[in-house]
């Protein structure tokens, strides 16, 4: 079975990628990588068991890499993570990053010449300007540019559905259903969704 990888880090906010993981898991195994391969406790106090360390990641094993948002301070200079992202991009592997996650893509040089969005406020502008140099910020909820999907944190539902659709984990009809269902909109005219 093909796989998708969540690249977690200290200070990341896992809820932003949980729906993406849930929907993608309908067709792909989900794995979790941490800096050292050890379990970590997330911002909610929930513990997450890692499958591997960054050093053990072979990007060719994955259909998709997912980067949550949060406080990227611990990994912004992590060369191993940067190489993972660069290799995945070079292989045209789907990369999804939400909220602060696009900062890690920018640091790896992946956003240059691309449209993207992020979850930072205007007050971060001066600090972030060097990272965004050469990239084209678009003030939209979710932006797809080639193999890269970026999203604002409040768009975690649309982000998850988009990644699931792009990995062929769900059909267009199921994408519409899940997008509306998780936003609280019931669609009685749709037939019940069957697991694939």
N, C-alpha and C positions, 0 to 999 in steps of 0.2 A: 504494500500500500504506500502511496506517495505521502509526503510529509510537509508540514509547515512548522516554522520555528518562531517562537516568541523570544526576543532578546531582552531579557529583564536586567535591571540594574538597581543598586541601592537608591531608594527614593522614587522609584517608578510607581505609577498609579495603574494598577492592574485592571481596575474596572473598565478602563478605556478600551481595552482589547479583549474583554471577556466575551462579548457577543460575537466579535469576529472569530475568536477561537471556537466558540460553540457551533457556529454555522459552518465554518470550514471543516470542523471535525466530522461532518456528515460524509465527507469524501476523502479526507486526508488525516493522518495521525498528527496530533499536535505535540510538539516537544518544547521544552523550556530550557534556555541556556542562561547561566549566570556567569559572572566574572570568573569565579573559581570552581564552579560546578557544585557548590553547596546550596542547601536549602536557604531560603530567606523569608523573613517575616515582612509582609507588605504593610502599607500604610493603615490598613484596617485591623491589623493584628493577625490576619490569616497567614498561615505558613504555606509556602509554595516549594514543592520538591523539584529540584533541577534534574534534567536528564543528562546534562553535560556542561562543561565549561566552554567559554568562548574559544579557548585554544583547541578544543576537540571538535569544533564545528567545521564540517565540510559542506560548503554552500551548495554543491552539486547534489546533495541529498534532499534538497527542499524545493518545493514549488513556490513557496512564499516565505518572506521574512516579515515579522511584525514588530514594530518598535513602539512601545507605550510612551506616554508623556510622563511628566513628573519633574523632579529635580535632577538634571543631567550632570550636576557638578562632579560626581564620582567617576563618570565615564567620558567626559568631554575630551580628555586627553588620552583615552585608552586606544592604543595603536592596534591591538588585536581586534577590537570591535570595528574600528575604522577599516581595517583590511577585509573583514567579513562583509561589510556593506559595499566596499569597492568591488570585491570579487563577485558578489551577487549582482551588482549593477552591470558589470562587464559581461556576465552570462545572461543578461536580460531576465533575471529572476524577479518576480513581482516583489516589491518592497512597499509595505504600508507603514506610515508613521503618523502619529496623532499628537496633538497638543504641542509639547516641547520636543517630541521625537524628531520632527524635521530638522532641529538644530544639529542632531547627530548626523543626519544625512548631509547637511550643509558642510559640516566640519570634514566629512569624508569626500567632499567635492562633487557629490552626486546631484545637487540642485542647480549647479551652474548651467545656464541656458534653459532651464525648465520653469514652468509655472508651478507654484506651490502655495499652500496656506499653512497656518500655524496657530497656536493658542496663546501666544505672548501678547501682553498689553502694550499700548503705545509707550508707556513709561520705560520699557526695555529697549526702545529704539536705538539709542546711542550705543549700548553694549552690543546689540545684535547686528548692527549695520555691517561690520566687516564679514560676518558669516554669510549674510544674504547677498553679498557682492556678486553680481553676475547672474543672480536668480531673479525671477519675476513673481513677486508676491501678488496673489489674487485674493481679494476679500470675499471668499466663498466658503461654504461649509466643508465641502470635499472637492479636491482637485485631483484629476487624473492626468498625468503627463507621461506617456509611454508606459514604462513598467513601474512607475512611482505613483503611489496614492498618498496624499497628505490630507489631514483633516483637523478642524478645530475640535476641542474637547467636547463641546456640546453636540457635536455631530457623530458621537460614537456609534449610534444606531446605523446611520447612513454609511459610515465608514465600515462597520462590520458587514453589512449587507453587500456593499460594493466589493470588498475583498472576497467574500464568499462567492459572489457572482463571477468575478474575474478568475477565480481558481476552479470554476465549474463545479463548485460544491452544491450550488443550488441553481435552479432554472430562473428565467426572467419572471415567470408567474410566481414562483416561491419568493423571489426577491421582493416583489411588490407586496405579497402577503406579509412577509416577516417585517418589512419596513413599516407597514401600517399597524400590524399587530403590536410590535414593541413600542410604538408611539401611542398605543391605546385606541386606535381606530379599528373597529371591527368591520369586516367586509363580508356580510352574510351571503352575497352573491357568489363568493368563491367556494369551490368544493374544498372539503377538508384536505389539509396538506398531509401527504404520506411521506414517511421517511424514505430516503433513497439508500 
